[in-house]
Each structure stands twice: as structure tokens, then as C-alpha cells.
Amino acid sequence: MGRAGATGRADLTDAKAPGQGRSAALVGAGILASRISGFLRDVIIAAAFGLGGAMDAYGAALKIPNAFRNLLSEGALSASFVPVFSSQLERGDAASARRLAEGVLGRLLALTALVVAAATAAAPWLVALFAPGFDAELSADTARLVRILFPMSGVMIVGAWCLGILTSHRRFFLPFVAPVVWNLSQIVGLLLGARLGWAPLIEVLAWSTLIGSVLQVGVQLPAVRRLLGTLRPRIDRGFEPTSRVARNAVPVAAGQGIFQISSLTDVFLASLLIEGALSGIYYAQRIALLPLALFGASIAVAALPAMSRERDVEALRSHLATGVRRVAWFIFPSVVVLLLLGDLAISLIYQRGDFAAEHVPVVHWILGAYALGLVATSLTKLFASAFHALQDTRTPVKYAATGVVLGIAVGATAALWLDARGFGLRAAAGIVFGGSVGAWINLALLTRGLGRRGGGGWLAPIRGSLVRMGLGALLAGGAAWLLRVWLEAALPDGFLGHALMLAIALAAGGLCYVSVAGLPRTLRTVRGDA
């Protein structure tokens, strides 16, 4: 295949590709950088708004357009576009791969333009539908924010297309570090708005969020252009791979739609609780997403291109076993940390300005509900990717629908039961608990279904490792908790005392965890060796 200089077009074939373990590390490094900047953003947001009506409006206004964005972004494109595009690259068919990328981009732009225009006009009705518990003033504020934020969903869908191109070429770092720009835009907007007296400040945050999305996609486009040789969209109706991507995307989008129904149901239920419930979910979710994105999503994203290139079920099973071990290695102790030490983290990150001390236990309750489903949520992404690698995008949708419907039922029951018994803002934890139950149901169905497809048998070679990890996480949690109880009496209350307590407890728990799992095995897991 000729180089770009010889043909005038980019060479789409891969250079020396990183292994799956290194790929996951690159994804994780990018996500870590974005999460650190995201925490800085959330520190400023929490100090400015705390738990209250303004933040409820922003949280609802962010979830409504994100529901559309997530229909077509990372999930649908990764499942439908990446396997087909990667197979074109694997065959060395650069012209077809380029045509496919252009055709997918053209269809995405046409669809998102129509939906964004319609949804922006219908913002008040969308708020009335999804947040019926908001009063008239809060509904009007939310509708204004929806109109600002909905164009962001269209921009981010283009960003997901960029992610598909880059990850198919094993360029993992850039698309996952790009959200740093999005976070910085919001940080700068809030700081400038507060200093210059711009009001209302929540609208400043919304505009900064929209501008950040444009910048986030903008930093990826030059790299995509270098790989493709073009950024020209086209409406390509007669090209079979483009049609195949569209066909495969429909059931995946339906599956994503099921999850978005769950997300919008969270808004619906939280609007019926007391003011601040949706804000509490927002802040808890920001912390829960850190281990999920770092260790669950990063490993699943890195595994999909590799699994898509496999035609042997035994090799796919090996990839799956490796991915499960890597996810479990990090997620098991993360669950223990969030349950036992999460309030310290919440206090350190958020407790300043309008985020008061009494908000900490509220958010910790909700964070604990997220932690109960963290293992299932992380592994669900990996097992769904195994189906997508087999270009079976319909089966995971059926399983997701079952999990979501049952999860919504459990969440609504738990939240309304807690609210009726005077738990106040903590009743929001019931909504999240339902999502965790649904995630475990979905995972159980996925593992059973993959076994029927010949993908079973992945557990046997890693069963011992999983037992050691589980035991190590429990012992580490016990050690960290005992240290915390002792240090609470010895250290001063406040930021410094909490920081020292958390650092010492994490260090001791980490040493305990590594000791039980075994240091050589730890190093192999972190490096990504089989």
C-alpha cells in the first residue's frame, strides 16, 4: 500500500499495533487525565451550586440531550462501525475503508441535524415529559438549558465517529484524553463568569459545556484527517459496508435506547423527590464513573478491535478471560473503597462553598448504591463487546431490555419506599440501586448467552485469580476500615485530616490487596500479559 506522499491519499493500514494490554493502558491514561480535569471541574461546580434547584436543572438538561447522543455515539458506533471498518483495514482495502468512513459521517450529520433542530424547538415539552415534578420556574430554567446543550449532542456524535476511526487504527490515547479540553472549557467559563459577574451562572456553565464539546472534537479532527486523507462526508446509499453498519447500528441503538430510557427514568423519579435529589445523583455518578471508565470501559474499548479481528472462538474466549481478569483486578478493590471510604473522597472533592457537610452522607448513600453494581456494569461492557465482535448486535439488546425494565421497577419501588419513610435526599439512592440490580441481571444473561454461542469456558483458567482478588479486596477493606477507625480519633477533622486518613487507609489496603494476590501476578495483570 502506497504512502500518502506517493498517492496523495493517506495510508490506512496499521503501523505496529500495541497489544491489548498496552491499548487498555493508553485508553486508561487518557481517561485518567480527563477524569482528573473532570474532578477539578466538579470541585468548582459543587462549590458554586451545591445540591439545589440550579444543579437539578443542569443535571436534567444534560441528561436529556445525552440520551440522544448515547444512542448513536460510543455504543452504537463502536459495535456497528468499528468491526466493519477494522475488517476493511485488516484486508488492506484502504479505498473501501475511506469510503465507509465518509458514508457513515454523512449519515450521522444528516440525522443529527434533524434531531437537534426538532428537539431544540420542543425543549419545554421534553422537560414536562421527563421531569414532571419540577415546578414552573425550574421547568422553564431547565428548558433554556436544554436548548443550549442539545446541539452538543450532535457535536459529540461526530466525536464518537472520530473515536471509531482512531481506535480502529489503534490510536487509543487521543480520543480519550480529548475530554480534558471539554472540562477546561467549563472550568474557565465558571471562573470567568464568577469573576465578571455573569448571570445566571448556570447558563454560563451550559454555554461553556457546548463550547467545550466543539473544542473536544476539534482537537481530534487533524489526526483523523491524517489517517483518512479526507474529512468529506457523503451520502452513500449503494455501498454495502455502509448499509451493513446502518443495519447493525439499529439494534445497538435500540439497546442504547433502553439504557437511555433508564437514564431518563432517573430524571423522572428524582424530579418527584425533594429538591437536590438529581444533584446528589450527579455528584455520586461522577465518582462512580472513574473506576468504571478507567478499568471497565477502557478494557472493553481496547478489546473490541482485537476481538473483531479474530475468527476463532477459542481466541475470542482467551481475549474475554484476559479482559475479565483485568477488569476484576481493579474493580473489586474499587467497590470496597467506594463503600468504606467513599465519604472521605466526597468530602475532599466536593465539600466547600455551597456543598455543605450534610450533603456528604447523602452523596455517599447514592455512591454506595452505584458501587453495588460496579462489577456488573464494568463486565457488561466487555461481554457485550464479545457479541459485537461476532457482529451479533441484537442479542445484547434483548438482555439489556430485561435488565433495564427490572432495574427500573426495583429502583422506583426502592426510591418511593425510602421517600415515604422520611429518608429525604437519601431516597435517591433507591433509584441507583435499581440500576445496579438491572446490571447484574444483564450480566447474567450475557454470560449465559455467550456460553450458548460457544464462548463459554472463559472462567476456568481465571477462577483461582478471581477468588484471590475477591479475598484480597475483602481483607484490604477490613484493614483500611480498622485504620480509619483508629485514625479518626488521632487526626483532626477537616480537609487535612480526611486527606491523611484516606491516603493511609488506601496505602495499607493496597499493600494488603497486592500481598494476597501475589506481586508477580499483579505485575503481569498491570502490563496486560495473558
KALINVEN-V851968 format. One line per field, one symbol per residue. phi: phi as a letter, one per 20 degrees, with the letter a starting at -180 (. if undefined). Layout:
phi=???
//
This chain:
phi=.ffffedncfeefffgefffffffffgffffgffffffffffgfffffcldaffffffffffffffffgffdegfffffdeffffffffffmeffffffffffffffffffffffffffffegffffffecfefffffffffffffffefggfffffffffggfffffemeefgfeegggfffffffffffffffemfbffffffffffffffffffgfefgfffffenacefbedeeeggfffffffffffffffffffgffffgfgfffeefgofffffgffffffffffffdeffffffffffffeeddffffffgfffffffffgefgfffffffecfffffffedfameeeffffffffgfffffffdffffffgfffffffffeldeefgffffffffffffffffffffffffememffffffffgfffffffffffffffffffenefnffgfdgfffffffffffffffffffffgfffeedffogffffffffffffffffffffffnfgfffffffnff
//
